[in-house]
Amino acid sequence: MIHYDQIVVGGGFGGMTTLHKLREKGYNVHGFERGSDFGGVWHHNRYPGARVDSETPVYQLWLKEVLSDFIFTQRFPDWKELQRYFKYAGQKLKLYDYFTMNTEVTSSHWNDEENLWYVSTQSNLTGDEQQFTCNHLVLCIGFAAKKTYPDLKGRDSFKGTSFHTADWPWEGIDVKGKKVAVIGTGASGVQVIQSISKEVGELVVFQRTPNLVLPMQSQEANISKQKERKEAYHQIFNDSIPSSFSGFEFEPDTRWGKDCTPEEIKEKFDECWNNGGFRFWLGNFSDIMVDKSTNRAAWDYWKEKSSVRVKDPRKRKILVPDEPPHYIFTKRPCLETTYFESYNRDNVDIVDININSITEVTENGLVTKDGSSYEFDIIIYATGFDAITGGFYQMDLKGKNGITISEAWENGTYTYLGMGISQFPNLYFLYGPQGPTAFCNGPTCALIQGVWISELIDFTTKHGFKYNTPSLEAQNTWKKYIQDNANLTLLPYTRSWYMGANREGNKPRECLLYVRGVGNYYKDINKESDSGYPNFIFVK
C-alpha cells in the first residue's frame, strides 16, 4: 500500500494551490481528480455560454510561477479559455506528475490505532480500486460537487436526450431546430438560455424563482493593460486582495445608502450598473445586505432597468415581477448579456412552476399541473447542486471512532475557521462551509486557505505531533459567530442555498457562509495561527 504525507482531493484552484505549497515544503504529496484534467468545476462546465463571473485578472492562480505568461483574451473568461489556462498552469507548475486523473475518491476513513487516513479510490476508466494511506487529508472539492435533480415522476422514462448542465456531453449537442426544455434559471440555466435561444426550434423555460441577473457588460479583456500590470500582480495580491471584502479589485462603498440622498443613490447605482460584473452587488453601498430600505431601492432600480427589456407583458410578469420574490442579493445573482432579450423571440416561452408545476416526465416530454403536455427532443436540467456541504456527504468520510460526517453534522454544520472539523483529525478543506466561499473570488480563497492549511500541516509535522483537531468548544464558538453575523443581514429572510435550504433531507436551516468579508476572515484565521493555534488539540 502506497503511503503519502498528504493526499489532496480535487484538481481545481484549491487542489493545485495546496499541493504546490506542500510540495514546496518538501512533502511527499499526491492528488486525485475525478476529471480527466485540471480545472475542477471548469473541467465539467462546458455547456453553451458557460463563463465565469469573476473578472480578469483576479480569476487565476495567485502563484508567482504562473502570473507572467498567460494572457486572457476575455474580461470574463469562458470555459474554453479557462480549460486552456488550467492546462497551462498544470504544465508550468509541473503538477501532472503529482496527480492521478480520472479517479474518484470513494472513501476516507481515519484509523485511530495508526493515526492515519485510509483513502480508497476507483478509476473512472477501468474500475480498478486502490487504497492509500496518508498523514493528512485535504479536501478541495469545491462548493458545487453534488448535482441535484428535481423529484419528478417518470424522470427516467423520457426517450429523448436529457442531462444535467454539469454533464453536458463532451461532443456537444446539436440543438438546431429542436424542441428544448430548460428546467431551472440559476447561473447555468441563464447562460444556456441566452446561448441557445437563437438556434433551437422551440425553447420552453420552467422557472421556479426569477433570477435577479446583473449586467456583465464588456466581455473583452484589456490585453495591453494586463501586460503592463503583470509585474505587479504578485504585489497586488499580497498587499490589497487579502484585505478586500470579496477578493476582487473593487470594494463596497463605505457610505450607507439609507444616509444618502435619492440623487446620490442613483449616481452610485448607475456607476455600479454601467461598470458591470458584481459591482451592483459587492461594490454597492455597505448596507445593501443589511438595511431593508437600501435593499428595496436596489430592487426598484433593478426592476426599472430589467422590465423594459422584456416586451411581452405575460413573460415580463414572470421574469420581472411587480414585487421582489426575496430581498435582492439574498440569493446569488449571476451575470448576463442577452438573457431578457431571449424571451422576446417567438420561439421562446416561459412557465412559472410556482403556479403551474411540473407533475410528470413522460416518454415524449413534460406534463404540468394544468394538464398541458409539452413535447421535447431535449430536456436540460439546470437544477444546480447540493451546495457547500453536499460533496462531503457523497464521499464516505469517517473520523475518530468511525463517526460519519452525517453523524457529526446531525444537528447542524460545525467547523472551525471553515477549514477543519473536530473529531476528524488531520482533515482540512477549502472553499467549503463557514468560510467566505460564495462571497469570495474562488482563487483568492484558494490561496488564503491553501497557504494557511499548509502552514498548519507543517507546524504539526515539525513539532512531532501525530495529529491535530479543532476543539469542540472552538468549533461551537465559530458556529455561533457565523450565525450571529448572518443574523445581522437579510440572508435569513430568504430560502436559499446560502442558508442550506436546498440540501437533501431534513437538515437544519442555517447560514453556511462567513459574511464579514475576506479581509476580516483573513484577520480571524491569522489570529489563530499567529497565536500558536490555541484552539487546536495536538496529540503526540
HURAZI-V126601 format. One line per field, one symbol per residue. psi: psi as a letter, one per 40 degrees, with the letter a starting at -180 (. if undefined). burial: + if it has 16 or more other C-alpha atoms within 10 Angstrom, else -. A space follows every 50 residues. Layout:
BEGIN
psi=???
burial=???
END
This chain:
BEGIN
psi=hhhidihhhhfaddddddddddddeeigiiihhdieiiebdeddhfiheh iieiihedgihghddfeddhhheidgiiddddddddddddddefedeeih ifhhhdihhhhddefihhhiihhedeeiiiiiiidihhhgeiegehiiii ghhedeeheahiiidefhideihheheihhhhhifadddddddedededi dhhhhhhdhhhgiihdahehigddddddeddeddddddddddeideeiei iiheihdeeiidddddddddddddeaaeddceeaieededhddddddddd dddddddeehdhdddddddgidiheihheeihiiiidfddddeeidehii hheddgihdihadebihideeihhhidhhhgfeaigidedddeeeghhai fehiddddfdfihhihefeihiegifhiiifaieadceeihddddddddd ddddddddddddefidiiiiidddddddddddddddeeaedeehhiedee eeiiigiihiheiheeidddddddddddddeffeeihhh.
burial=--+++++++++++++++++++++-----++++++++++++++++++++++ +++++++++++++--+++--+++++++++-+++-++-+++----++-+++ +++++++++++---+++++++++-------++++++++++++++++++-- ----+--+---+-+++-+------+---++++++++++++++++++++-+ +++++++++++++++++-+-+----+---+--++--+---+++++++++- ++---+++------+--++--++--+++++++++++++++++-+++++++ +++--++-++----++-+++-----+++++++++++++++-+++--++++ +++--+++++++-+++++----++++++++++++++++++++---++++- ---++--+---+++++++++++++++++++++++++++++++++++++++ +++++++-+++----+++++++-+++-++--++--++-++++-+-+++++ +++-----++++++++++++++--+---+---+-++-+--
END
